[in-house]
Amino acid sequence: MHFLQRKDIDCEKWNQLVDQTPNALIYNKSIFLDVLADNWSIYVNDVYSKGIAIPFTRKMNVNTVYTPNFIRSLDVLGISSGNILNDFINSESLRFSAGNLMLNTQVESDGTNRKKFQEILFHNDFEINTLAKRMLKKFDSSEFEITHSVSLDLVLELFKVELFPRISNLNKKDFNLFTNLLIELDKQGVLKTNGALNNKNQLIAVAVFVEYKNRVTYMKGVANKEFMKCGVMYALLNNQILKTRERNFDFDFGGSNLESIARFYKNLGGTDQFYSCYEWGKLPRYYTLIRGIYHKLNKK
């Protein structure tokens, strides 16, 4: 096992490893990591039959591992991945001053805590609750209609105006990265878009999803504030859930550790699943101070 920096990675072999690993998520693919990560390396064997992606950033001569925004978690890849993760945690993680790595597996180690997301597995029965039924009924009695043909430009404009200003921990750079990601996913043919139109054929809400293997994952969505109480977001997600189950695919809500958002997903039938956050090291005080100032300036 050894580390390869981005310039030395054979992306064809790496993506093939992701494709061949059962239940591995699309977040591991080079398209996500190239767009969203400042840098990334892989800890892999010679024949690319097992490995793990390690996103990192280098600032002020400090190397830190991190999980980029819009990537929920990464996988330990390979049918016989063995003790890769333990090897990384016990020795190779020391290559980096500190780290915060989200992993789609249960990690038994100091510095690890559980995170959650919500999903609906195609082979499980699911039921939406009373609130969701009421909101869907509101939408059905409204003048709005769902469309699956929305230009990406309109989607991005609605996100820019309505969504990103509401999320305090995201800045202009994050929006640009997310824009680039959607453009690339659209080129790959794996992006799905649900929109809601009013009676003037104006886009009032949108939800975007990515399809990979037998899973459809919700990425982001937003509605104009004046229409939030009309059940429009419930309708957009429920529409995609039903289409996903018709194909015997799993539906992944993307997940949130904010209870209010997790509750929304559960209203639509989602159940909690868990992944791990492994943290180690301690950043120099000067680094955290300067980084805090930088983020404040970039929010303006």
Secondary structure, 3 states (H helix, E strand, C coil): CEEEEHHHCCHHHHHHHHHHCCCCCHHHCHHHHHHHCCEEEEEECCCCCCEEEEEEEEECCEEEECCCCCCCCECCECCCCCCHHHHHHHCHHHHCCEEEEEECCCCCCCCEEEEEEEEECCCCCCCCCHHHHHHHHHHHCCCCEEECCCCHHHHHHHHHHHHHHHCCCCCHHHHHHHHHHHHHHHHHCCEEEEEEECCCCCEEEEEEEEEECCEEEEEEEEECHHHHHHCHHHHHHHHHHHHHHHCCCEEECCCCCCHHHHHHHHHCCCEEEEEEEEEEECCCHHHHHHHHHHHHHHHC
